[in-house]
């Protein structure tokens, strides 16, 4: 018989390794894949739009899979648990194809299938990985626990922006070595998670017996009379489309508008990631004191202002570094507390489904942001990047203002 589950912050730190490796992977992907694509598309009409569309193709598969996989993990029980089998399947496949990206970039038609398979594999374990946090954490502690998880995620980004960009450079001829190195880290993290994470089963068994079908569960979320879930998902979409657009084109913007080297452009995001890292855990405590919604609103307003001011910068040092540092603080206030709000709108037996919907919103933003930003920049200039992102945060503010649920529950 399984031992009763006991909450432990230590286990949350271990779980954070999973989020850290996801963040490390996407930091490398977003920084260098656009540059790889640009080298294959030199002379192409509407180059920015084409890069944006290709960066989006892989996410189309992910957006259809993530909610389904999240809901499927709610109903899965094996000797490894309900979420862990998805990690055991997805991580090794993602690692192999991620490592291959820079070395198989001989043509667009070779590279695209590799990117698509890698992203499908990432989608297979992303929602189950993040759903483990509310599985392992009582409601009042979820913002703090999510702060820890995101701290580890921020650490993953810092490893790339602050370490990999110095170890692996164009001058040394090994700029893309970080792809296979990150893949090795993915496998090591999977082994650690399998050893140390044991999923609680007893609290879910009763509700699992009378669970709905996956499709009906999904539809019922959108049929709710009270609009808080829908408004929160819309807000999540808006702020992710804003920052995803910046993150996708930042290295291209930095090299063209600010005349930075590729490595320097990527390194500037270190200030954002470092500030996010330092603010991740305090953000959970702030939300515990003043509420999740108020904390998020402060972050959304701050991000909108930061992006608007960034548009005015001509010489990046030191103003861009200061602004990106402030942006990391505000982004932490938003990101740390939005997922706990979603989780506390979910019945215990549907945490995977609601986690999938959270990622549905963020992935939909990932699909739309690159081509939309690219299209506008093709018709104006790359200087349009920051104003567009600021507008997205204004829309996010409107949506989050209407949310009425999602605060921490009084008891676990």
N, C-alpha and C positions, 0 to 999 in steps of 0.2 A: 504494500500500500504506500502511495506517495506521502511524503512528509508535508505538513501544512506549510504553505508559502509564507515567508517572513520578508517584509520590505527591507531593502538595504541600499543605501546610497552607493556603496561599493559596486553593487551589481549594475547600477545606473551608469557609473563611470565605465565599466566594462562594456555595457551596451553602447555607450557613446563611441567606442572604437568603430562600431559598424557605421555610425553616422559620419565619423571622421574619415573613413576610407571612401564613402560616397562623396563627401565634399572634396577630398583630394582628387578623386577621379574627375569630377566635373570642373574643378578649377583648371586642371591640365587641359581637358577637352575644350572648354570655352576659350582658353587663351591661345591654343595652338592650332586647333582644327581649322578655324577661319583662315589662318595664315597658310596652312597646307592647301586648303581649297583655293585660296587666292593664287598660289603658285601654279595650280593646274588650270586656272581660268584666265590667265593673263591675256588681255585683248578682247575678252568677252564683253559684248554689249550688256549693260545693266549688271555689272559685276557684283555690286552690293546686293541687289535683289536675288541674284542667282546663289550667292553664298548664303543668304538668309533662307531661301527655299530649301537648299540642301541641308542646312543645319536643322531644319524643321522636319524633314522627311522621316527621320528616325523617331521623332517624338510622336508622330501620328500613330505609330504602332503602340507606343507606350501609353498614350492617353486612352486607348481602347482597352488595354490590358490591366492598368493599375487598379481601377475600381473593382473590376471583376476578380482580380487576384486577391485584393484586400478582403472582399466578401468571401471568396473561396477559403481563405485562411481562417476565417471565423468558424468554418464548418469542418476544418481538417484536424484530425487527431492521430498522431503516430507515436511511436515510442520516443521520437525526437521532439515532440510537441506539436503545436498548431502552426507556428510561424517558422520555426527552424528549417523544416524541409524545403521551404522556398529559398532560404539563404543557401542551403547546401546545393541546390540545383542552379541558382542564378549566378552566384559569385564566381565559380570556376569558369563558366562559359564567358562571362563578362571579362574576366581577367585575361583570358587567351586572346579574345578579339580586340580588346583595348590595347594590349601590347603590340598587336600587329598593325595598328592604324598607320604610324609613320613609315613603316617599312614596306607596306603594300600600296603606298600612294603613287603607283606608277601611272595610273590613269583614273579618271573619275569613275569609270564603270567597274573598276576593281575595288575602289575605296568605298563606294556607296553601300554595297552589300555588307561589308565588314562593319561599317558604322551602324547599319540597321540591326544586325544580329547582336552587336554589343549592347545597343540600347534596349532591345527586347529582353535580353538577359538582365540588364539593370532594372528594368520594370518588374521583372519576376520577383525580385527580393526587396525592392525599395519600400513598398507599403507594409509588408510583414515586418521588416526591420523596425520601422518607426512605430508600428502598432504595439510593439513589445513595451514601449515606454509606459503608455497608460495601462497595459496589461499588468505591469509590475508595480504600478504606483497608485496609491489612493488619491482621490480627487483633490483634496486640499494641498497636496504636495506636487501636483503635476507641473505647475509653472516652474517651480524650483528644479524639479527633475529634468524638465525640458531645457532649462538653462544649462544644466550639466551636459546633457546630450549635445546641445548646440555649441557649448564650449569646446567639446571634442571635435565637433564639425568645423568650428572656426580654426582649431588647431590643425586640422587636415589642410585647410586652405593656406594657413601660414607656412606649413611645411613646403608647399609648392612655391608660393609667392616669395617667401623669405629665404628658403634653403635651396630648393631645386633650381630656381632661376639663377643662383650663383654657382651651383655645382655643374649644371648642364647648360652650356651657352653656345651660341653660334660661333663665337671665336674659337672655342675648344673643339668644335666640330661634333659635339654630342648633345645638341640642344633637345633632341627628342628621346634621349635615354630615359627621361622621367616616365615615359609610357610603360616600358617593361618593369621598371623599379616599382611603380605604383601597383602593377599587377601582382607582383610578389607580395607586397604589403596586404593586398586584398585576401590572398590565400592564408597568410599568417593570421589575420584578424578573424577569418572564418573559423580557424582551428581554435582560437582563444574563446570565441563565442560559444562554440560547441562544448567546450570544457566547463565553462563557468556559468552559463545561463540555463536555468531550469524554469520552465514556464509553469505558472500556477494553473491547475486544472479544475479544482473543486468549485470555484465560484462561477464557472461557465457551464458546467455540465448540465444543470437543470434547464437553463434557458436554451441550450443547444437542442434539447429534445423537442421543443416546440418552435424551432426557428422557421422563418419563411424561406422561400426560394430566393436565389440571388437576384434575379431580375425584379421580382416583386418588392424585395427589400430596397432596391435602388429606386424604384418608382415611388415608393411610399415616402421617401425622404423629400422628394420634390412636390408631393401632394399635401404636405403639412400645411395647415391653415395659418399657423404663425410663421412669419417670413424670416425669422432670425437666421436659420441655417442657410437659406438661399442668399440673404444679404451678406453674410459672412463669407460664403464661398465667392460671391461677386467681388467683395473687397480684396480677398486673397488673390483673385485673378488680376485685379487692377494693379496692386502693388508689385506683383511678380512680373507683369508685362513691363512695368516701368523699369525695374532694376535689371531684368533679363536683357532688355534692349541695350542698356548701358554695358552690361558685362560682356555681351556678345561682340560688340563693336569697339570696346574700350581700347584694345591693342591697336586696331586700325586707326581709331581717332587719335590716339597718342602719337603714333608714328607720323601721321599726316598733319594734324592741326598743331600739335605741340612739338613736332620734329624730334621725337624721342627714338631711341633704339628699341627693337622688339623687347629685349630683356628689361629695359628701363620702364617701358609702358606697362609690362606685366608686373614689375616690382611696385609701381605706384599703388596697385590694388592691395599691397601689403598693409598700407595704412588703414584701409577700410577693414580688412580682415582682422588685423591686430586689435583695433578698437572694438569690433564685434566680439572678439574672443574675450577681452577684458570685461565687457559689459554683459556677457551672456548670463552668468550666474546672478549678478546683481539685478538684472531685469526681472527674474523670477521673484526675488524678494520685494522689488518695487510693486509688482502686480499684486502680491499678497497683501501689501499695505494699502494701496489705493484702488485696486481692482484691475482686471485684465483690460477691459475696454478703454478706460482712461489712459492706461499705459500705452496701449496701441495707438490711440489718437495722438498723443504727444510724439510718438515715433513717426507716424505718417506725416504730420505737419512738418516736423524737422527734416525728413527726407525730401519733401517737396521744395522747401526753401533751399536746402543744400544743392539740389540739382539745378535750380534756377540760377543760383549764384555761380555755379561751376561754368555755366554758359559764358559768363563774362570774362573768364580768365584767358589771358594771352600767353603769359609765361608761367609754366606749371609750378615751378618751385618758388616759394614754399606753400603758396595759397592752395593749390590742388591737394597737397598732402594734408593740410589742415582740414579742408572741406571733406575729404574722403574719410579722415579720422572721425569727424563729427557724424558723417553718414553711417559709419559702422556702429556708433553708439545708438543712433536713432533706429537703424535696421534691427538691432538686437531687441529694442523695446517692442518692435512689431513682431518679429519672427519668433521670439521666445514664447510669446503668449497667445499667438493665433491658433496654433495646433492644440494646446490645452483647451481653448474655447470650443473647438470642433469636437474634441474627445468628450467634453462634458455635456455636449448636446446629444451624445450617442448612448443608446442602451449598451450595457456591458457586453452583450452577445453580438453587437454590431460594430465594435471598435475597428475592426479591419475594414469594414465597408466605409465608415466615416473617414478613416485614414486614407482610403482610396479616393474618396471624394475631395479631400484636401489636396491630394496630389493630382487629381483630375484638373482642379482649378489652376494649380501652378504649372502643370504640363500644357494645358490649353494656352496659357500665357507664353510658355516656351515655344509653342507652335506658331503663334501669331506675332510675337515680338520681332524675331529676326527679319521676316519678309516685310512687315509693315514699316519698321524702322529703316530697313534697307531701301524700300521703295521711296519713302519720303526723302531720304538722303540722296538718292539718285536724281530726284527732281529738284532738290534744293542744294544741300551740301552736307557733309558730315557734321557740321556745326549744329544741325537740327536735333542731334541726339539728346542733349540735355533738356531742352524745352519740352520735347515729347515725353520724356520720362517724368518730368515735373507735373505735366498735365495728368498722367496716369495716377499719380499720388493724390491729386485733387479729387479725381473720381473715386479713389479708394476711401477717402475721407467721407464723402457723401454716403457711401455704402455702409461703412462701419458705424456711422452715427445712428443708423436705424436698427442695429442689433440689440436685442433685449435679453438674450440668454447667453450662457456659456461661462458665467463666473464660477469660481470654485464652490463645490457643495460643502455643506457644514460638516458632514461626517463622511468617512471613507466608505 
